[in-house]
């Protein structure tokens, strides 16, 4: 997925260093590079992409870890759930 300008794979520790440097420049806290896999699955699912597709993208043999470990509920999804609850039950 990541390659140098000459097409060679990037060294993992160098990618992590680069990633941490950009987080710091953006004023964000340190984050393990691996956590991007969790973010990718969560954003895909929130946008309606089936878990089976995310599973294949991550290279998981089974959808259960994709769904139960990598998939996290986003704040916007909680907000949509609260709005749906309000529409259904509102002021009664």
N, C-alpha and C positions, 0 to 999 in steps of 0.2 A: 504494500500500500504506500509506503514511503520510500523514495529513492533519491539518490544524489542526481546531480545534473547529468552525470554519465550513465545513469540507469542502475547503478549498484545499490543494494539495500543500505539503508542508514543503520548506523550502530545504535542499538537500543539506549544505552546510557546517554549518548549525545542527543537523542530525541527527547529524553526526559529532561536533560539540562536545558535545552532550547524551550521546551514547554514551560518549565518552571520560571525561566527568565521572562517569558511573555506574560505569565500570570502575574508576576511581581510588577512588571511595567504597567499592567492594567489595574493594579491595586487590589488584586484578588489573592485569596489565601492559597497556600500550597495545596496541591491536589495530586494524588497518584495518577499517573498517565493512564493506568488501567481503568480508572473510573470513567473515562470517556466512553468505554464500551457500555457501561450502565446508562450514561446519558443518551447515547445513540438509540438504544432500545426503548428507553422511556419516551424520547421525542417521536420516534417512529410510531409507537403504539398510540400516543396521544393524537397523532395525525391520522389515525385509522389504518395504519399498515398492520396486517395480520402478524401475530406472533410467529407463525410459521416462516414468514419471510425474514423477520429479524433473526430468527434461529439460524437460518441458512447464511445470512450475512455474517453472523458471528462465528459460524462454523461449528455450532453445537449439533451433536448427533440426536439430541432429544430436546423438545420444546420446554420441558419442565424447568430446567435451570434458567432458561431465557425468561420464562414467565415468572418464576418464583424467586429468583435471585437478582437478575439483571433489571427487570422491569420495576420502576418506581413510579408512584403516582405524583404527578406534577401539581404545583400550586394552582395552575390554571384549571386543572381537572377538578380539584376540590371546589374551586369557585363555581365552575359550571354545575357541579352537583348541588351546591347550596342554592344556586339560582333555580334549578329544577325543583328542588324541594319547596322553595318559596312559591313558585308558580303553582305547584300542586296543592299545597296546604295553606299558603299565605295567611292572611288575617281571617280567622274564622270566628 
